[in-house]
Amino acid sequence: MLGLLDALDISNAHVVGNSLGGACALRMALDAPGRISALVLMGPGGVNTTRSLPTPGLKLLLDYYNGEGPTLAKITRFIREYLVYDGSQVSDEMIQERYEASIDPQVIAAPPLRRPIGIPRFSRWDFTRDSRLKHCQVPTLVLWGTEDKVNRPSGGEALRSRMPDCNLYLFGRTGHWVQWERADEFNAVTLAFLISRSAR
């Protein structure tokens, strides 16, 4: 992503990321804080507050491309039972769209998330162990659903307590997809945050 900014001749930018995208955004801020003017993270990955195994939702996600591979039944169960708080709100059309995206040949060739072979070393992806967090001055807004079954909501407080300029907003009765489940509030909070940072 930093290479993309270089290719587009963008010196710095606001970065918004959900889940794996949130982990990527946070890594960008730690690796090149001068390039990131503000950071918005929605249920980001890589924030392990328990040192325990992944959540049931994350296990399903990591196994999606294993075994029989992607199926409509697997993605339907993941989305309706683990991704959002109220699965009845997700249309069949949306699930079909997500399924078709997941079986794109280029995605199949290099899945973005997959359970590692052998003993997983999740500590490599644990930002709570990264000493750079306490020195990261990038203005950060963390948004998390209290009913997130993919990434533990306790990660929000872990980031807020470690980062010098970090605001935390928790959404009740909301799962992993804050930006979709609570779109109006998400847009309002995020826009206000980014405008306030742009005015500095």
C-alpha positions as CSV (number, residue, x, y, z in Angstrom):
1,M,0.0,0.0,0.0
2,L,2.9,2.4,0.7
3,G,4.2,1.4,-2.8
4,L,0.8,2.4,-4.2
5,L,1.0,5.8,-2.6
6,D,4.5,6.2,-4.2
7,A,3.2,5.2,-7.6
8,L,0.4,7.7,-7.3
9,D,2.8,10.4,-6.0
10,I,0.8,10.8,-2.8
11,S,3.0,12.0,0.0
12,N,0.5,11.3,2.8
13,A,-3.1,10.2,3.2
14,H,-6.0,9.4,5.5
15,V,-6.3,5.6,5.6
16,V,-9.4,3.7,6.5
17,G,-9.4,-0.1,7.0
18,N,-11.6,-2.9,8.2
19,S,-10.4,-6.3,9.6
20,L,-7.4,-7.4,7.5
21,G,-7.5,-3.9,5.9
22,G,-7.3,-2.4,9.4
23,A,-4.3,-4.5,10.2
24,C,-2.7,-3.3,6.9
25,A,-3.5,0.4,7.7
26,L,-2.1,0.1,11.2
27,R,1.1,-1.5,9.9
28,M,1.4,1.4,7.4
29,A,1.1,3.9,10.3
30,L,3.8,2.1,12.3
31,D,6.2,1.6,9.4
32,A,5.8,5.1,7.9
33,P,3.9,7.4,10.3
34,G,4.8,10.5,8.3
35,R,2.8,9.1,5.3
36,I,-0.4,8.6,7.3
37,S,-2.2,11.8,8.3
38,A,-5.1,10.0,10.0
39,L,-6.2,6.5,10.7
40,V,-9.6,4.9,10.9
41,L,-9.7,1.2,12.0
42,M,-12.9,-0.9,12.1
43,G,-12.4,-4.1,14.1
44,P,-8.8,-4.5,12.8
45,G,-7.0,-7.8,12.8
46,G,-3.8,-8.4,14.6
47,V,-4.9,-7.1,18.0
48,N,-4.6,-10.1,20.3
49,T,-5.7,-9.2,23.9
50,T,-6.0,-12.8,25.2
51,R,-3.0,-14.7,23.8
52,S,-5.6,-17.4,23.0
53,L,-6.6,-19.1,19.8
54,P,-8.5,-17.2,17.1
55,T,-12.3,-16.6,17.6
56,P,-14.7,-19.1,16.0
57,G,-15.5,-16.5,13.4
58,L,-11.8,-16.0,12.5
59,K,-11.3,-19.8,12.4
60,L,-14.1,-20.1,9.8
61,L,-12.6,-17.3,7.8
62,L,-9.1,-18.9,7.9
63,D,-10.5,-22.2,6.7
64,Y,-12.7,-20.8,3.9
65,Y,-10.2,-21.8,1.2
66,N,-9.2,-25.1,2.8
67,G,-10.8,-28.5,2.5
68,E,-13.5,-28.5,-0.2
69,G,-12.7,-24.8,-0.9
70,P,-15.1,-22.0,-1.2
71,T,-18.8,-22.8,-1.2
72,L,-22.0,-20.7,-1.1
73,A,-23.0,-22.6,2.1
74,K,-19.7,-21.8,3.9
75,I,-19.8,-18.1,3.1
76,T,-23.5,-17.9,3.9
77,R,-22.9,-19.4,7.4
78,F,-19.9,-17.1,8.0
79,I,-21.7,-13.9,7.0
80,R,-25.1,-14.6,8.7
81,E,-23.8,-16.3,11.9
82,Y,-20.5,-14.6,12.5
83,L,-19.9,-11.5,10.5
84,V,-22.9,-9.4,11.5
85,Y,-25.1,-9.1,14.6
86,D,-28.4,-9.7,12.7
87,G,-27.8,-12.0,9.8
88,S,-31.4,-11.6,8.6
89,Q,-30.5,-8.1,7.4
90,V,-28.0,-9.5,4.8
91,S,-29.7,-10.2,1.5
92,D,-29.2,-13.4,-0.6
93,E,-28.0,-11.1,-3.4
94,M,-25.3,-9.6,-1.2
95,I,-24.1,-13.0,-0.2
96,Q,-24.1,-14.2,-3.8
97,E,-22.0,-11.1,-4.7
98,R,-19.5,-11.8,-2.0
99,Y,-19.3,-15.5,-3.0
100,E,-18.6,-14.7,-6.6
101,A,-15.9,-12.3,-5.6
102,S,-14.3,-15.0,-3.4
103,I,-14.1,-17.5,-6.3
104,D,-12.4,-15.1,-8.7
105,P,-9.4,-17.1,-10.2
106,Q,-6.9,-14.5,-9.0
107,V,-8.2,-14.7,-5.4
108,I,-8.3,-18.5,-5.5
109,A,-4.6,-18.5,-6.6
110,A,-3.6,-16.3,-3.6
111,P,-6.2,-16.1,-0.9
112,P,-5.8,-13.0,1.3
113,L,-6.4,-15.1,4.5
114,R,-5.7,-18.7,5.1
115,R,-4.9,-20.9,8.1
116,P,-1.1,-21.4,8.2
117,I,0.3,-24.9,7.7
118,G,1.9,-26.3,10.9
119,I,1.9,-24.5,14.2
120,P,0.6,-20.9,13.7
121,R,2.7,-18.1,15.0
122,F,-0.1,-15.5,15.6
123,S,2.3,-13.5,17.8
124,R,3.9,-12.3,14.6
125,W,0.7,-10.4,13.8
126,D,0.0,-9.1,17.3
127,F,0.2,-5.3,17.4
128,T,-0.2,-5.2,21.2
129,R,3.4,-6.5,21.4
130,D,4.8,-3.8,19.1
131,S,6.6,-1.2,21.1
132,R,6.1,1.4,18.3
133,L,2.4,1.7,19.2
134,K,3.1,4.0,22.2
135,H,5.2,6.3,20.0
136,C,2.7,6.4,17.1
137,Q,1.4,10.0,16.9
138,V,-0.9,9.3,14.0
139,P,-4.5,10.5,15.0
140,T,-6.5,7.3,15.2
141,L,-10.2,6.5,15.4
142,V,-11.0,2.9,16.3
143,L,-14.6,1.7,15.7
144,W,-15.7,-1.7,17.0
145,G,-18.9,-3.7,17.3
146,T,-19.4,-5.0,20.8
147,E,-20.8,-8.3,19.3
148,D,-17.8,-8.9,16.9
149,K,-17.3,-12.6,16.6
150,V,-14.3,-12.3,14.3
151,N,-11.9,-10.0,16.1
152,R,-12.4,-9.5,19.8
153,P,-13.8,-6.1,20.8
154,S,-11.3,-5.9,23.7
155,G,-8.8,-5.0,21.0
156,G,-10.4,-1.5,20.9
157,E,-9.4,-0.7,24.4
158,A,-6.0,-2.3,23.9
159,L,-5.3,0.2,21.1
160,R,-6.8,3.2,22.9
161,S,-4.6,2.6,26.0
162,R,-1.4,2.1,24.0
163,M,-1.6,4.8,21.3
164,P,-1.1,8.5,22.3
165,D,-3.8,10.0,20.0
166,C,-6.4,7.3,19.8
167,N,-10.2,7.6,20.1
168,L,-12.4,4.5,20.6
169,Y,-16.1,4.3,19.6
170,L,-18.0,1.1,20.4
171,F,-21.2,0.2,18.6
172,G,-23.7,-1.9,20.6
173,R,-25.7,-4.8,19.0
174,T,-23.2,-4.7,16.1
175,G,-20.8,-7.3,14.7
176,H,-17.6,-7.2,12.6
177,W,-19.1,-5.1,9.8
178,V,-19.6,-1.7,11.6
179,Q,-19.4,0.3,8.4
180,W,-22.3,-1.7,6.9
181,E,-24.4,-2.5,10.0
182,R,-24.4,1.0,11.3
183,A,-23.6,2.9,8.1
184,D,-25.2,6.3,9.0
185,E,-23.4,6.5,12.4
186,F,-20.2,5.2,10.9
187,N,-20.2,7.8,8.1
188,A,-21.0,10.6,10.5
189,V,-18.4,9.7,13.1
190,T,-15.7,9.0,10.5
191,L,-16.4,12.1,8.5
192,A,-16.3,14.3,11.6
193,F,-13.0,12.8,12.7
194,L,-11.3,13.1,9.3
195,I,-12.5,16.7,8.9
196,S,-11.2,17.7,12.3
197,R,-7.8,16.2,11.4
198,S,-7.7,17.8,8.0
199,A,-8.3,21.2,9.6
200,R,-5.1,21.0,11.7
